[in-house]
């Protein structure tokens, strides 16, 4: 079965999917799914329904490649998933028009896309490592700051030792989760290993 997916970025009526719809029907799409949402949003219910409905032997058709994925990496992940399920992808126009994973030439083109996505991931990883090394050389430590501080631990120890302490209220006051609290301090107010390690650094 040929299944079409179309999307416009705005749901206020200023954009329509008429052009996409006509092109998909002309290409033979027997079922259509439509979203009215930005391509950068994760919440696209019709795309989720479309991907879920596809079966082995089906082909997903999109008007342009940017109608389908948020970015190159997202597109690669979608197509890898479809390929593993025996589902093809065909792009009708735009920069990705050469992609038709049901044909050998289309698979080759998409292989180049996948290689570029992998290259992008490696560049990001290299920049991150280089940035952290540069920060360390200047005396700064990378990573997220601790949500639990020595002052918060001491307050938690004192509070948890009181029978009338409400754990939820204490966590809200400290700006931490229950999991973080119990990882550092026991229900009776005693230090746990993570709490000991954090206090030992002060």
DARA-V846132 format. One record per run of one state. SS is the DSSP state (~ for helix, > for strand, _ for the rest). FROM is the first residue (numbers start at 1). TO is the last residue. If there is no record, write none. Layout:
BEGIN
ss=[SS & SS]
from=[FROM & FROM]
to=[TO & TO]
END
This chain:
BEGIN
ss=[_ & > & _ & ~ & _ & > & _ & ~ & _ & > & _ & ~ & _ & ~ & _ & > & _ & > & _ & ~ & _ & ~ & _ & ~ & _ & ~ & > & _ & > & _ & ~ & _]
from=[1 & 2 & 9 & 18 & 27 & 31 & 37 & 45 & 54 & 59 & 63 & 65 & 68 & 72 & 85 & 88 & 92 & 100 & 101 & 104 & 138 & 150 & 161 & 167 & 175 & 178 & 185 & 186 & 191 & 192 & 193 & 201]
to=[1 & 8 & 17 & 26 & 30 & 36 & 44 & 53 & 58 & 62 & 64 & 67 & 71 & 84 & 87 & 91 & 99 & 100 & 103 & 137 & 149 & 160 & 166 & 174 & 177 & 184 & 185 & 190 & 191 & 192 & 200 & 202]
END
